[in-house]
Amino acid sequence: MALKQQRTARLEERIEELRAEIDGIIDDRVARIAGESPGVPAGVIRNLLTARAPSCRCAQYIELCKGEANKPD
């Protein structure tokens, strides 16, 4: 039983780490867009970026990165 609790705790830690990493990626994107769009509040930009996948951060990240794969460098 202890092994299962350890695995569960570790999984929860990994999920929290992923959420924090995704938040950082979204924050960076928001900052970049805000720099190109003076006067638009960062909260509005973030909502627009994440609205396509409001269910969870992982889905938001996947949706956000779909557009990046199609953009030329």
N, CA, C and O atoms as a MOPAC input file, in Angstrom:
PM7 MOZYME 1SCF
protein

 N      0.82300 1    -1.19200 1     0.00000 1
 C      0.00000 1     0.00000 1     0.00000 1
 C      0.87000 1     1.26000 1     0.00000 1
 O      0.50200 1     2.25600 1    -0.62300 1
 N      1.99400 1     1.23300 1     0.67400 1
 C      2.86300 1     2.40500 1     0.75400 1
 C      3.42300 1     2.76700 1    -0.61700 1
 O      3.57500 1     3.94500 1    -0.93900 1
 N      3.73400 1     1.74300 1    -1.43200 1
 C      4.27000 1     1.99600 1    -2.77200 1
 C      3.25700 1     2.74800 1    -3.63000 1
 O      3.62300 1     3.65900 1    -4.37300 1
 N      1.99300 1     2.36800 1    -3.52900 1
 C      0.95800 1     3.04900 1    -4.29600 1
 C      0.82800 1     4.49800 1    -3.86200 1
 O      0.64600 1     5.37600 1    -4.70500 1
 N      0.91700 1     4.76700 1    -2.57300 1
 C      0.83600 1     6.13500 1    -2.07300 1
 C      2.01800 1     6.95600 1    -2.56000 1
 O      1.85900 1     8.12900 1    -2.89600 1
 N      3.20800 1     6.35200 1    -2.60400 1
 C      4.38600 1     7.06400 1    -3.09300 1
 C      4.23800 1     7.40300 1    -4.57500 1
 O      4.55500 1     8.51200 1    -5.00500 1
 N      3.75000 1     6.42800 1    -5.35100 1
 C      3.55100 1     6.68800 1    -6.78000 1
 C      2.53600 1     7.79900 1    -6.99000 1
 O      2.72700 1     8.67100 1    -7.83700 1
 N      1.45900 1     7.76500 1    -6.21900 1
 C      0.42500 1     8.78600 1    -6.33900 1
 C      0.98400 1    10.15400 1    -5.98200 1
 O      0.72100 1    11.13700 1    -6.67500 1
 N      1.75100 1    10.21900 1    -4.90600 1
 C      2.34900 1    11.49100 1    -4.49900 1
 C      3.30100 1    11.99200 1    -5.57800 1
 O      3.30700 1    13.18200 1    -5.89200 1
 N      4.09400 1    11.10700 1    -6.14300 1
 C      5.04600 1    11.49800 1    -7.18100 1
 C      4.30900 1    11.97800 1    -8.43400 1
 O      4.72100 1    12.95300 1    -9.06100 1
 N      3.23400 1    11.30300 1    -8.79400 1
 C      2.45300 1    11.71900 1    -9.94300 1
 C      1.86600 1    13.10400 1    -9.71000 1
 O      1.87900 1    13.94300 1   -10.61100 1
 N      1.36100 1    13.34700 1    -8.53300 1
 C      0.81800 1    14.66100 1    -8.19800 1
 C      1.89400 1    15.73300 1    -8.30000 1
 O      1.62400 1    16.83700 1    -8.77400 1
 N      3.10900 1    15.42100 1    -7.86100 1
 C      4.21900 1    16.37400 1    -7.96400 1
 C      4.53100 1    16.67100 1    -9.42500 1
 O      4.74300 1    17.82700 1    -9.79100 1
 N      4.56200 1    15.63900 1   -10.26000 1
 C      4.85200 1    15.83000 1   -11.67400 1
 C      3.77500 1    16.66500 1   -12.34600 1
 O      4.07400 1    17.51700 1   -13.18200 1
 N      2.51500 1    16.41800 1   -11.97800 1
 C      1.42000 1    17.20600 1   -12.53900 1
 C      1.58000 1    18.67200 1   -12.16000 1
 O      1.42100 1    19.54900 1   -13.00900 1
 N      1.89000 1    18.94500 1   -10.90800 1
 C      2.08800 1    20.33000 1   -10.46700 1
 C      3.25900 1    20.97100 1   -11.19500 1
 O      3.18800 1    22.14400 1   -11.56200 1
 N      4.33800 1    20.21700 1   -11.41000 1
 C      5.48900 1    20.74200 1   -12.14100 1
 C      5.10900 1    21.07000 1   -13.58500 1
 O      5.49400 1    22.11600 1   -14.10800 1
 N      4.36000 1    20.18600 1   -14.22100 1
 C      3.91500 1    20.43100 1   -15.59200 1
 C      3.00300 1    21.64600 1   -15.67500 1
 O      3.12300 1    22.45700 1   -16.59300 1
 N      2.09600 1    21.77100 1   -14.72000 1
 C      1.19900 1    22.93200 1   -14.70200 1
 C      1.99100 1    24.22300 1   -14.59300 1
 O      1.70300 1    25.19900 1   -15.28600 1
 N      2.98800 1    24.22700 1   -13.72100 1
 C      3.81400 1    25.42600 1   -13.54600 1
 C      4.59600 1    25.72800 1   -14.82300 1
 O      4.71600 1    26.88700 1   -15.21900 1
 N      5.12400 1    24.69300 1   -15.46400 1
 C      5.87900 1    24.89600 1   -16.70200 1
 C      4.96600 1    25.44100 1   -17.80800 1
 O      5.34600 1    26.35100 1   -18.54500 1
 N      3.77900 1    24.88300 1   -17.91200 1
 C      2.82100 1    25.35000 1   -18.92300 1
 C      2.40900 1    26.78900 1   -18.63900 1
 O      2.30500 1    27.59700 1   -19.56100 1
 N      2.17400 1    27.11400 1   -17.37500 1
 C      1.84200 1    28.50100 1   -17.02300 1
 C      2.94700 1    29.44700 1   -17.46000 1
 O      2.67400 1    30.53900 1   -17.96000 1
 N      4.19400 1    29.03200 1   -17.27400 1
 C      5.32400 1    29.86300 1   -17.69900 1
 C      5.35400 1    30.07000 1   -19.20300 1
 O      5.62800 1    31.17200 1   -19.67700 1
 N      5.07400 1    29.01300 1   -19.95200 1
 C      5.04700 1    29.10800 1   -21.41000 1
 C      3.92800 1    30.05000 1   -21.85300 1
 O      4.12800 1    30.88900 1   -22.73100 1
 N      2.76300 1    29.90900 1   -21.24900 1
 C      1.63800 1    30.77900 1   -21.58800 1
 C      1.95500 1    32.21700 1   -21.19500 1
 O      1.66600 1    33.14100 1   -21.95400 1
 N      2.54400 1    32.41700 1   -20.02300 1
 C      2.91800 1    33.77000 1   -19.59000 1
 C      3.89900 1    34.41600 1   -20.56000 1
 O      3.78800 1    35.60500 1   -20.86000 1
 N      4.86200 1    33.63200 1   -21.05200 1
 C      5.82500 1    34.16400 1   -22.03000 1
 C      5.12400 1    34.58500 1   -23.31600 1
 O      5.41700 1    35.63900 1   -23.88000 1
 N      4.19800 1    33.74800 1   -23.76900 1
 C      3.45600 1    34.07100 1   -24.98700 1
 C      2.60600 1    35.32400 1   -24.78200 1
 O      2.52900 1    36.18200 1   -25.66100 1
 N      1.97300 1    35.41900 1   -23.61800 1
 C      1.15400 1    36.59500 1   -23.29800 1
 C      2.02700 1    37.85000 1   -23.31700 1
 O      1.63100 1    38.87000 1   -23.88200 1
 N      3.20300 1    37.78300 1   -22.70900 1
 C      4.10300 1    38.93900 1   -22.66600 1
 C      4.52000 1    39.35900 1   -24.07100 1
 O      4.58300 1    40.55000 1   -24.37700 1
 N      4.80200 1    38.38100 1   -24.92000 1
 C      5.21300 1    38.69600 1   -26.28400 1
 C      4.08200 1    39.38400 1   -27.04800 1
 O      4.30100 1    40.38400 1   -27.73100 1
 N      2.88600 1    38.84300 1   -26.92900 1
 C      1.74900 1    39.42000 1   -27.63600 1
 C      1.40700 1    40.79200 1   -27.05100 1
 O      1.07600 1    41.71700 1   -27.79300 1
 N      1.48500 1    40.92700 1   -25.73800 1
 C      1.19600 1    42.21700 1   -25.09700 1
 C      2.16400 1    43.29100 1   -25.58000 1
 O      1.78300 1    44.45200 1   -25.72800 1
 N      3.41000 1    42.90700 1   -25.82600 1
 C      4.38800 1    43.85800 1   -26.34400 1
 C      4.03400 1    44.34300 1   -27.73600 1
 O      4.37800 1    45.46400 1   -28.11100 1
 N      3.34800 1    43.50800 1   -28.50600 1
 C      2.93500 1    43.85700 1   -29.85600 1
 C      1.55800 1    44.51600 1   -29.88400 1
 O      1.13800 1    45.05600 1   -30.90700 1
 N      0.85800 1    44.46500 1   -28.74500 1
 C     -0.52000 1    44.97500 1   -28.67800 1
 C     -0.68600 1    45.90200 1   -27.48800 1
 O     -1.35900 1    45.54800 1   -26.52000 1
 N     -0.08500 1    47.07900 1   -27.54300 1
 C     -0.19200 1    47.98100 1   -26.39800 1
 C     -1.64400 1    48.33200 1   -26.09300 1
 O     -2.45400 1    48.53000 1   -26.99800 1
 N     -1.95300 1    48.40300 1   -24.82600 1
 C     -3.29500 1    48.75900 1   -24.39700 1
 C     -4.21800 1    47.58300 1   -24.15400 1
 O     -5.27700 1    47.74300 1   -23.54600 1
 N     -3.83000 1    46.38500 1   -24.62400 1
 C     -4.65500 1    45.20700 1   -24.39200 1
 C     -4.17700 1    44.56000 1   -23.09000 1
 O     -3.00700 1    44.19300 1   -22.97500 1
 N     -5.06800 1    44.42100 1   -22.11800 1
 C     -4.65500 1    43.83700 1   -20.83200 1
 C     -4.16500 1    42.39300 1   -20.98900 1
 O     -4.69600 1    41.62200 1   -21.78800 1
 N     -3.15500 1    42.05800 1   -20.21500 1
 C     -2.57600 1    40.71400 1   -20.27100 1
 C     -3.61600 1    39.63900 1   -19.96100 1
 O     -3.57900 1    38.55700 1   -20.54600 1
 N     -4.53600 1    39.92600 1   -19.05100 1
 C     -5.57300 1    38.94800 1   -18.72000 1
 C     -6.46700 1    38.62300 1   -19.90100 1
 O     -6.88600 1    37.47800 1   -20.07400 1
 N     -6.75900 1    39.62600 1   -20.71100 1
 C     -7.57900 1    39.42000 1   -21.90700 1
 C     -6.82000 1    38.55800 1   -22.90800 1
 O     -7.38800 1    37.64200 1   -23.50300 1
 N     -5.54600 1    38.84900 1   -23.09000 1
 C     -4.72700 1    38.07200 1   -24.02200 1
 C     -4.64800 1    36.62100 1   -23.55900 1
 O     -4.79600 1    35.69900 1   -24.36200 1
 N     -4.41200 1    36.42200 1   -22.26400 1
 C     -4.32700 1    35.06200 1   -21.72800 1
 C     -5.64600 1    34.31500 1   -21.93500 1
 O     -5.64800 1    33.14600 1   -22.32000 1
 N     -6.75500 1    34.98800 1   -21.68000 1
 C     -8.05800 1    34.34400 1   -21.87900 1
 C     -8.26700 1    33.95100 1   -23.33800 1
 O     -8.79100 1    32.87600 1   -23.62700 1
 N     -7.86300 1    34.81000 1   -24.24300 1
 C     -8.00400 1    34.50100 1   -25.66100 1
 C     -7.12300 1    33.32000 1   -26.07200 1
 O     -7.53100 1    32.49000 1   -26.88400 1
 N     -5.93200 1    33.24900 1   -25.51600 1
 C     -5.03100 1    32.14900 1   -25.84500 1
 C     -5.51000 1    30.81300 1   -25.28800 1
 O     -5.31200 1    29.77100 1   -25.91300 1
 N     -6.12500 1    30.83900 1   -24.14300 1
 C     -6.50300 1    29.58100 1   -23.48400 1
 C     -7.97000 1    29.20700 1   -23.67300 1
 O     -8.38500 1    28.13700 1   -23.22600 1
 N     -8.75500 1    30.04400 1   -24.31300 1
 C    -10.19300 1    29.80300 1   -24.44300 1
 C    -10.53200 1    28.59000 1   -25.30000 1
 O    -11.59800 1    27.99700 1   -25.13100 1
 N     -9.66200 1    28.21700 1   -26.20000 1
 C     -9.95800 1    27.07600 1   -27.06900 1
 C     -9.92300 1    25.75200 1   -26.32600 1
 O    -10.52000 1    24.77100 1   -26.76700 1
 N     -9.23000 1    25.72400 1   -25.20700 1
 C     -9.12300 1    24.49200 1   -24.42500 1
 C     -9.19600 1    24.83300 1   -22.94300 1
 O     -8.20000 1    24.71600 1   -22.23000 1
 N    -10.35700 1    25.24900 1   -22.47900 1
 C    -10.45800 1    25.70900 1   -21.09000 1
 C    -10.43700 1    24.59700 1   -20.04700 1
 O    -10.42400 1    24.87700 1   -18.84800 1
 N    -10.43500 1    23.35500 1   -20.48100 1
 C    -10.58300 1    22.25400 1   -19.53500 1
 C     -9.36600 1    22.04700 1   -18.63900 1
 O     -9.52200 1    21.83600 1   -17.43600 1
 N     -8.17300 1    22.10300 1   -19.19300 1
 C     -6.98500 1    21.89600 1   -18.36100 1
 C     -5.76100 1    22.51400 1   -19.02300 1
 O     -5.78000 1    22.83500 1   -20.21100 1
 N     -4.71200 1    22.67700 1   -18.25200 1
 C     -3.49900 1    23.32000 1   -18.77700 1
 C     -2.83900 1    22.49000 1   -19.86800 1
 O     -2.29200 1    23.04600 1   -20.82100 1
 N     -2.88100 1    21.17800 1   -19.74200 1
 C     -2.25900 1    20.33100 1   -20.76400 1
 C     -2.94800 1    20.52300 1   -22.11100 1
 O     -2.28600 1    20.65000 1   -23.14100 1
 N     -4.25900 1    20.54300 1   -22.09800 1
 C     -5.01100 1    20.77000 1   -23.33400 1
 C     -4.72700 1    22.16900 1   -23.87700 1
 O     -4.63000 1    22.35300 1   -25.09100 1
 N     -4.59600 1    23.14300 1   -23.00100 1
 C     -4.27800 1    24.50300 1   -23.43100 1
 C     -2.91400 1    24.53500 1   -24.11000 1
 O     -2.75100 1    25.17300 1   -25.15000 1
 N     -1.94000 1    23.85400 1   -23.52800 1
 C     -0.59500 1    23.82100 1   -24.10300 1
 C     -0.61400 1    23.19300 1   -25.49000 1
 O     -0.01300 1    23.72400 1   -26.42400 1
 N     -1.29900 1    22.07200 1   -25.62500 1
 C     -1.35700 1    21.39100 1   -26.91200 1
 C     -2.01200 1    22.28900 1   -27.95400 1
 O     -1.52700 1    22.39100 1   -29.08100 1
 N     -3.09100 1    22.92800 1   -27.58900 1
 C     -3.79500 1    23.82600 1   -28.51100 1
 C     -2.91200 1    25.01600 1   -28.87600 1
 O     -2.87500 1    25.42700 1   -30.03600 1
 N     -2.21200 1    25.56200 1   -27.91000 1
 C     -1.34300 1    26.71400 1   -28.12700 1
 C     -0.19000 1    26.36400 1   -29.05600 1
 O      0.21500 1    27.18800 1   -29.87600 1
 N      0.33500 1    25.16900 1   -28.94000 1
 C      1.48800 1    24.76200 1   -29.74000 1
 C      1.11500 1    24.31600 1   -31.14800 1
 O      1.98700 1    24.23400 1   -32.01300 1
 N     -0.13600 1    24.03100 1   -31.39400 1
 C     -0.54900 1    23.64600 1   -32.75000 1
 C     -0.20200 1    24.74000 1   -33.74500 1
 O      0.29200 1    24.45000 1   -34.83400 1
 N     -0.44900 1    25.97200 1   -33.39200 1
 C     -0.15600 1    27.09200 1   -34.27800 1
 C      1.33200 1    27.30200 1   -34.48000 1
 O      1.75500 1    27.74700 1   -35.54800 1
 N      2.12000 1    26.99400 1   -33.48600 1
 C      3.57500 1    27.17900 1   -33.57400 1
 C      4.18700 1    26.23300 1   -34.57900 1
 O      5.15400 1    26.60100 1   -35.24600 1
 N      3.65700 1    25.01800 1   -34.71500 1
 C      4.21000 1    24.03100 1   -35.63200 1
 C      4.01100 1    24.45800 1   -37.08600 1
 O      4.78400 1    24.06900 1   -37.96200 1
 N      2.98300 1    25.25100 1   -37.33700 1
 C      2.68100 1    25.66500 1   -38.70000 1
 C      3.34700 1    26.97100 1   -39.10500 1
 O      3.29100 1    27.35000 1   -40.27400 1
 N      3.98000 1    27.67100 1   -38.15900 1
 C      4.60200 1    28.96400 1   -38.46600 1
 C      6.01500 1    28.76100 1   -38.97600 1
 O      6.75800 1    27.95000 1   -38.42300 1
 N      6.40100 1    29.47600 1   -40.01300 1
 C      7.78700 1    29.38700 1   -40.49500 1
 C      8.71900 1    30.11400 1   -39.51800 1
 O      8.31500 1    31.06900 1   -38.85500 1
 N      9.95500 1    29.65200 1   -39.44200 1
 C     10.95100 1    30.27700 1   -38.55500 1
 C     11.47500 1    31.56500 1   -39.10400 1
 O     12.31700 1    32.20800 1   -38.47600 1

